[in-house]
Amino acid sequence: MVQFKYPNYTDEEHETWGLLYKKQKELLPGRACSEFLEGLEKLDFSETKIPALKDIDSILNKTTGWNVVRVDGLVPEREFFEFLSQKKFPSTDFIRTRNDLNYTPAPDMFHDLFGHMSLITNSHFANFFHLMGQAGIKAQGNTLTELQRVYWFTVEFGLIRNHGSKRIYGSGILSSPGEVIYCLSDKVKVHEFDITKVTKQEYDIWHMQEELFVIESFEQLEKKFTEFGKTLGLLAH
């Protein structure tokens, strides 16, 4: 069994978690997809205390067979894809500063836990994420660039049709109060999900996203990515 040491967080760090959690919980009804909200209930985060990675690890393992791996920060790309291919999600255990409440370019544990973990409890998204890892460890050159763009416009900044309207499932949006409001405004151009178009769409991590793609369902995402991966020889036939 993996052992996780719970850091000695300060009161301010716990308060930062609480501020972020409360703000996102207020923003997300009617904006986040139902699958994300269902996952959030399964994870049962505390509103006042930073969660322990060991508790999240246990829940993910019981729901979809995934595990959490503690890391110090951003991991090299190949290593990241290797983790996903093994159904492991690398997570930090530090929280952002008060100055970065609305948006942080470098992922912290709020982004990792709140943004990513909920959807890993969904079987179709978890399968897609696993396939992403399998494809990522084989991708090189232009193919790797295309895969990075697919990751960006799905896992981090994806939209989905839910209950007759556009809803959010991308973790980069869900963990950022500023992005939640901005991405559903008329300032953003939303395209139907076409994986070929996604692979050609450039992005900038330092600014709010001005163009996004909307999927119909996680079943569609899993199916289209499987076809994409097999066509490029990244996934087994």
N, C-alpha and C positions, 0 to 999 in steps of 0.2 A: 504493500500500500504506500502511495506517495505521501511524504510528510511535508506539510507546509508550516513554516514558522510565521505566526501572526505578528506583524510589526508593532512597535510601540508608538502608535499614532498619537499625535497631540490632540487636545480638545478642539483646536481650530481646524485640524484636518477632518475630524469627525463632523464638525459643523459645516465644512465645505461640502462633504458628501451629502449632508442633509439638505443644504441649500440647493444643490444641483438636482437631487432626487425629487424634492418637493416641486421645484420649478418645472422639471420635465413631466412629472405626473400630472400637473395642472394643464400643460400644453398639449399632451398627447391624445386625450380622448377626442375622437373625430378626426384626428390627423395621423396617428400611427395605425398600422394594419392590425387586424384582430389577432393574427398569429403572434405578433410581437407582444401584445397585451396579455394574451393567454400564457405566453412564456414567462412574462414578468410575474404573473401570479404564481407560477410553479416555483420560481426562484425565491419568492417571498423575501425580498430585500428589506433590511431594517431602514427606517426613515431617519434614524438618528445615529447609527453606528456603521462604520465601514465594514462590509461583509468579509468573511474569512474565505480565502480561496478553497480551503478544504471542504467547506460546505457546498460551494458551487460545483466543485469537482464531483462530489457525491451525487448531486441532483442530475447533472448532465449524464453521468455514467448510467444512472437508472433509467433516464428517459430515452436517450439515443445512442448510448454506448461511447460517448465522447468523454475526454478528460481534459483537465486544465494543467498547463505547465507554467510554473512561475519563471519570468524572465526579468532582466534589469531594465529593459527598454526595447526599442526597435531591434528586431533580430534580422540578420542577413536574409535576403529574399529566398535563397535556396533552402535555408534552414526553416524559414517560415512555411514554405510549401511542403517541406518534408514533415513538419509537425501535422499539417492538415491531412496529408496522405495517410497518417497514422491515427487519424481522428483525435488529434490533440490540439487544443487552442492555447497559444502562448499569451500569457497575461502578465502585465506589470502588477505591482502591489503598492504603487505610490499614487497620491492624489495631486491634481493640479493646484496651482496657487490661486488665491482670490483674484489676482489680476487677469487670470485666464478663464474666468467662469463661463463666459459666453462661447468661447472658441479656443481650442488649443491645437496647433498644427501637429505637435508630437503627442501620440496617444498616451493617456494615463489610465488608471484602473477604472475610472468612471466610464470612459469610452469603451474599454475592454469588457467590463462586466455588464454595465447597463446597455451599452450599444450592441454588443455582439452576442452575449450569452443567451439572451432570451430566445432568439431565433434558432439557436443550435438545439433547442428542445423540440423544434418542429422537424419531423422526419424528412420531408421533401427538401427543406432548406439544408438540413444537415447532410443529406446525400449529395446535394449540389456542392456544398463546401468541401466534402471529401473528394469529389471528382476534381474540383479546382486544385486541390493539393496534388493529386495524381498527375494532372496535366502540367502543373507548375514545375515539377521536378524534371520534366523532360523538355520543356520549352526553352528555346534559345533564339538569340537575335531578334528579328522582326516578329517572330511568333511569340516570344516572351513579351515584347512590347504590346502586342495585341491582347495577350492574356491579362496584362496589367490593367489595360483599359476596361476589359470586361469586369475584372475585380472591382475597379473603382466605381463603375456605373451600376454595379449590382450590390455587392456586399457593403460598400461604403456609402454610396449615394443613389440607391435604387428606390423607385416608386412602384406601387402595385395598385391595380384596380380592386377595390374592396368596398362592398356595400354601395355600389353605384357611383363611387367617386374615387379620386386619386388619394392614396394613403402612402405613408412612409414605411419603408423597411430597412433602408440603408443606415448602418450604424454611425457613420459620420454625421448624418443629419440628426438621428435620434438622441445622440449624446451632446448635441450643440443647440442651446436655446435659440441662438440667432438663425441657424440653418432651418430649424423647424418652421419658423414663420416665413422665412424668405423663399424656401423651395416650393411652397404651395401658392405663392403670389404670382401675379401676372408679369413679374419681372423675369421669370424663368421660362424658357422655351422647352416644352416637354414633347419628346418624340416617342412614337410607338416602338416597342422593343424589337430591334432587328440586330442580331448579333454581329452581322457583317458591318453595319453602320457603327455599332458600338466600338468595334476594333479600330475604326478610323478616327474616332472622336478624341481630340486632345483635351487635357485638363490641367488645371493649376491648383495645387494644394493650398496656396496662400490666400485665396479669395473665395467668396461665396460662389457656388456653382451656378452658372448661367444657363446651362443646357443639361437636361436629364432625360432618362428613358423610363417608360412605364411598362411593367409586365402585367400579364393577365392573371397569373397564379404562380405559385412555387413549383407546381407540377410542370407548367410550361417552361419555367427557367431550368429545371433539372433536365427536361427532355431536349431543349434547344442546346444546352451546354454539352450534353452527351453527344449530340450529332456533330457539334462544332469540334469537340475534342477528337472524335473518331476520324473526321475528315482530315484533320491536321496530323493524324498519327500519334496524338498525345494520349489517347485512351484506347484500350483494347476493344476490338470488335467482338 
